[in-house]
Amino acid sequence: MNLIDFLVQDYPWVFLLAAFVLGAIVGSFINVCAARLPLEKGVLWPGSRCSSCLQEIRWYDNLPIISYLRLRGRCRHCDAQFSSRYFWVEFLTALGFALLLGAEVLSNLRGLTIPPGVQPGLAQKLLLMWLAHALFFSFLLTATLTDMDYREIPLPITVTGTGVGILAGLLMPWPWPTDPRVVEQSFPLWNVPLYSNMLPGSQTVVILPVAAQPWPVWLPVPDWMAPGTPLMGLITAIVGAVVGTGVMRVIRAVFSWAFDKEALGLGDADLMMMIGAFLGWQAIPFVLVTAVLAGLLYVLGVVVINPKFLRGERMFAFGPFLALGGLLTLLFFWQFVGLSWYLFEIPIQVYFFSWTVFVQFLILLSVVALVVTLTIRMVKLMAAAF
């Protein structure tokens, strides 16, 4: 057992504290990005200043979390009150980094190690994966803040995030952090045509292990794209980005036609591009379903509190719910797959690795979208007539 494995196993609080501190620092930078990027201002220069007296904030007054508490959220020079959001974003980012470390490295929430237990060099791999996913969380939070404030998700956030996701795919190709040979021994049928196992009389249910990239881009994996190779990770990330933005652009076009106005912003499509780069294209349906359900619950809750909410023209920020869907899918992808088996007794992975079934699914989705949009247009015409 090397030093990192030993520290992770026997002194996990050291890593949790380090993750919390790093998260607070990143949270401070997220505040800057969320405030400046939508206004096309630089994030590195000029330095932070008080918006009231314009005095430069010194480094010892700009320490994440600590300075806000020490100065009670006020400017040292003019005593102007700073928004409490600066503190909460720093604290939320710090807490998110620490919880993500606990989930992915310390408690193995996602079930990534096969077989379970400490393996030589595993801690370093899990820490690298945590760092990539912590950056993913940071990009999601920044996009959420800008969409809430400006109804806009700037390209520097999503394009940079997509690049980081593709780089993470290169460094952590499926089934990383597990050795492909271990996967072959533990799951000898993982690379067979999955849908063939659903034919009448078949008793085999193929279980596909989840990794840093939840699933490979396709099965069976061709010889030129072997598991664990950078090419596997690169193609999985790029296809995920293309499918993510493509699906959102189609949805945007369909519903914009139905409502006779822009239904979704291009920033949402760019955000899904970034999510797809990190999670692969199979995660896109889980992200969308989670985002839509969360959005509906939010709207219903607001309507209960304020029944007049739906009156008139409303700008609805969908980016925060896409970000929530991306984060939940990252943490609970395997649980979502297991839920489909529990509810429908069908291993849902067969729908993602069969051209026939996948094309049928796309046709069904297109028909449903067409029916919904035609219904919306018909209702609007009837409402206009009366």
N, C-alpha and C positions, 0 to 999 in steps of 0.2 A: 504494500500500500504506500503510495507516494504522499508527499506533504499535503497537497490540495485535497486528496481523498480523505486523509486523516482529519483535516480541519473541518471539512464539510460534515463529516460524520460525528465528530466529537465537540466541535465548537460552532454550531450553526448560527449562533447569535452574532458572531463576528461578521458573517456574510450578510445577515439581515440588516445589521447596523450600517455596513458599508453600502448596501443597496438603498437604504433609506436616505443616507447622505447624498449619494449620487443622484437619486431621484429628486431631491430638493433642489440641487444645482440645476438639473435639467428642467425642472419646473419653472425656475426663475427665467431660464432662456425661452421656455414656451410662452411665458407672459410677454416677453419682448416680441417674439415672432407673431403672436396672435394680435398684438397691437399695431405692428408696423407693416407686416407683409400685405394685408389688404389695402394699405395706403401706398404701397410700392416704395417703402422706405427701407434703408439698410438696417440689418439686425445687429451689426457689429459696431457701427459708428453712426452718429455720435453716442456717447455714453448716456446712461440714464439720468434724467433730470426731473425735478419737481415741476409738475404742470402749472403750478400756481406762481411760484417765485422764480422758476427757471434756473435755480441753483443746481449745480451738478451734485449728484448723490455720491458720496465717497464710498470706497470699497467696504469700509467697516460699518456703513449704514445700509449696505446692499447685500448682506449675508442672508441667504434664503432662510425663511421662517424666523430665525433668531432676531434679525434686525427689526422685523415687523412687530414682534412681541416686545422687544426691548424699547422701541420708540412708540409703542401703542398705536401703530398705524398712522403716525403723523410725521410731517417733515421736520427735521431738526432746526431748520432756519426760520420758516414762516408758520409752523404749527398747522399747516393745511392737512386735512384728513385724506389719507390714501384709501382707495377702494379695498375692501376686505377680500376681493377676488384674488388679488396678488398672493395673499397668504394661503387661501384655500387651494389655488392651483398648485402652488409649491407643495403643500401638505398632501394633496391628492396624488400628485405625481410620485412623491416620496413613498407614500403608502402603497401605491400601485406597484412600484418597483420591488418593494419588500414582499408584498403578497405574491407577486409573480415569481419571485425567487423561491418563496416557500412552496408554491404550487408545482413548479417545474423542476426544481433542483432538490429540495429537501424532502418533500412528501411524494414526489412522482405522481401527481394528480392525473396526468395524462397517460400514465401507463406506458412510458416510452422504453423502459429497460426490459430487454428480453434476453435471458431470463431475469427476473427481478433480483435485486441485490446490488451490492457494490462491485463493480468490475474495474480492473486496472485502467486508469486514465479516463474513467467515465465522468468524474466530477468536472474535469476541464471541458469536456464536450458539452455537458449540461450547462455550464456557466457561459460558454460561448453562445449556445442557443438562447439562454435567458437574456443575454445582452442584445441579441438581434430582436427578440420579441419585446424587450423593454423599449427599444427604439420604435418598433411598430406601435406600441401603446402610446408613445410620445407623439408620433405623427397623427394617430387617431384623435388624441386629445386636442392637439393644435387645430386640426381641421374642425373639430366640434366647436371650439371657441370662436373661430372666425365665421363659421356658418351661423352660429347663434347671434353674433354681433352685426355681421354685415350681409348675411344671406349669400355668402361667397366663400369658396374654398380655393385659395390662390394656387396657381400651378407650381410655384416653388415647393409647396408642401407635398403635393401628390406626386410630382415628377421625381423629386428627390427621394421620397418614400418608395416609389416604384423601383428606382435604381438600387436602393438599399435592399429591397426585397429580392431583386434578381441576384445581387451579390450574395445574400444569405443563401439563396438556392444553390449557387455555385459552391459555397463553402460547406453546406449542410444538405447534400442531396439525399433523397429517400433511399434506404431506410435509416439514415443517420439520426441518432447516434449509435444505432445497433449495427453490428457487422453484418453485411449481406449473407455471409455463410451461416451465421446464427439464425437468421430468418429462414434460410433454406432448411435448416435442421428442425426448427420448431414448427414451421408451417410449410410442409413440402408441397402443398397444392396451391400456394399463393399465386403462382404465375400461370395458371390454367385459364381457359376461357370461362369466366365465372357463370355466364348465363347457361352453359351446358349443364351445370349442376342443379338447375331449377327445373329440368325436364321431368315429366311424369316418371315415377319410380326411383328417382335419385334420392339418396339419403345423405348426400354430402353437402355440408354448408361450409363454404370457404370463408375463413376469417382473415381479413387483411390487417396487418399490424399498422398502427399509427406512428408517425415519426415527426421530426421537426417540420417537414413538409408532409401534411397528413397522409396523402396517398401519391403514388406515382402518376404521371400524366396519362398512362394507358396501360392496359393489360390485354394479352401477354406482352411483356416488355421485349422489344426486338433486341437482337444480339448487339447491335451497334450502340445501344443506349442502356448499358448494363446498370443494375442498381448500385448506388453508392458512388457513381462517377459524376464529375462536374457536368458532363453533358446532360445527364438525367436531371440534375437540379436546375440547369439553365433552361431546358425545354419546359420543365414543369412550371417554372416561375413565369416564363414568357407567355406560355399558353394561358396560364391563370390570369395574367394581366390583360391579354387580348379578349378573353371570354368575359372577364369582369366588366371592362368598359363597353364591350359590344352589347352585352345584355342590357345594361343600363341605357345605352343610346337607343336601342330598339324600344324599350319601355318608354323612354322619353318621347320618341317620335309618335308612338301609338297614342299615348294619353294626351299629348299636345294636340294631335288631330281631333281626339274626342272632345276636348274642352275648348278648342279653338283658341288656345293660348299656350304659352310655355308651361308645361306641367312640372318638369324637373330641370334643374340647372345642369350645365355641363360639368360643374364641379363634383356633382354626385357620381357621374360616370368616371371622372378621373379618380375619385376616392375608391370606387370599386376596382379600378385598374390597380391601385396600390394594394388593396386587400387581396386581390387575386394573385399578385406577385408573391406575397408572403404565404398564402394559404393554398394556392393551387385552384384550378377551375372547379373541382368537385365541391369546394366549400361555398361557392357562390349561391346555390339554392338555399343552403342553411342560413347564410348571412341575410338574404332577402326575406325569408320567412320570419326570422327573428326580428328584423328591422320593421317589417310591416306590422307584426303583432305588437311590438313595443310602441310603435307610432299610434296604432288604434287605441291601445290602452291609455296613452297620454291624452289623445283627443277626447276620449270618453270621460276621463277624469276632469279635464278642463271644462268640458260642457256641463258636467254635473255641478261644478263650482260656479261657472259663468255661462248660463244658457245662451247668452247673446254672442258667444264666441264665434259661431259659424255664420253669423250674419255679415254680409258684405264680402269684399275681397280680402282674403287672408294669405299672407306669405308664410308658407309652412317650411321650416328648415328640416329637411329629411336627413341631412348629413349626420347629425348626432345619433340617429337611430341606426344608420348604416355602420357607424363606428362602434356602437354598442353590439350590433350583430357580429361584426368582425372580431371583437374581443371575446365575446361569449363562444363563438365558433372555434377560436384558437384554443380556449381552455376546455371546451366540452364537446369537441367534434366526435369523439368516440361515444360519448353518452347520447348524442343526437342519433348516431347510427344505431346504437342499442335500443333506443326508444322506438325507432321504426320497426325493429324486429319484434319488440314487445307488443306493439299495437297491431301490426299487420302480418307478423310471422313471415316476413320476407326480408332477407338480407339486402339492404338497400344498395349495397355496392354493385349488384348486378346491373342496376340502371345506369351506372357510370362507366361500364366497361363492355358494353355491347352496342355496336353501331345500330343494329336493328331496333333495339329497345330505345336507344337514345334518340333516334330519328322519330320514332313514334311519340316519344315524350315531347319533342319540339313541336311536332304537328299538333298534338293535343293542347300544348301551351299556346300556340298561335291561334287555334280555334277559340279557346277560352278568352284570350285577349281581344279577339275580333268581336265576339259576342258582347263582352263587357263594354267595349267602346261604342258599338252600335246601340246598345241599350242606353248608354249615357247620352248619346246624341239624340235619340228618340225622345227621352225624357225632357231634354232641353227644348226640343222643338214643340213638344206638347205644352210645356210650361209657358213658352213664348206665345203660343196660340191662345191660351186662356188668360 
